[in-house]
Amino acid sequence: MQGVRRYGQLSDGGVRLELTPTTTSPLAITVAESTEMGIQRLICENPVIIFSRSSCYMCHVMKRLLSTVGVHPTIIELDEDEISAFTVHDVAGTNHHVDGEGGGGRGGVPALYIGGTSIGGLESLVALHLSGHLVSKLMEVGVLRKN
């Protein structure tokens, strides 16, 4: 996992990014930085980012929910081998191991970050939405505006 290659817009409104060995993109993880540092930088630079896998139905549902409220997150699709050896730190310094179990909770895939803070997986996103706090959190990080 040394870089990111950008693809076109997804049908659900997100942008598909795939990790590849390129260093020409601002989303690239360069050889000069560790994978953890690169992931941390991506989390800091993107207000809404999902670490995903292409075959995960929970990732698709998560992308759809965010697009229905008007947010098109940055999406990083991980390969199976990347998921099993991957630890992400949020801005607050909390460690989350992405274990590939697919449970969608903290530490699983999908892993959502809003404003540099780990939200968790699909269940956490749905709970945030149903509690009425999702839109305000998205407004707080500047990806949504008041109507």
Buried (B, 14 or more C-beta within 10 A) or exposed (E): BBBBBEEEEBEBBBBBBBBBEBEEEEBBBEEEBEBBEBBBBBBBEBBBBBBBBEEBEBBBBBBBBBBEEEBBBBBBBBEEEBBEEBEBBBEEEEEBBBBBEBBBEBBBBBBBBBBBBBBBBBBBBBEBBEEEEBBEBBEEBEBBEEE
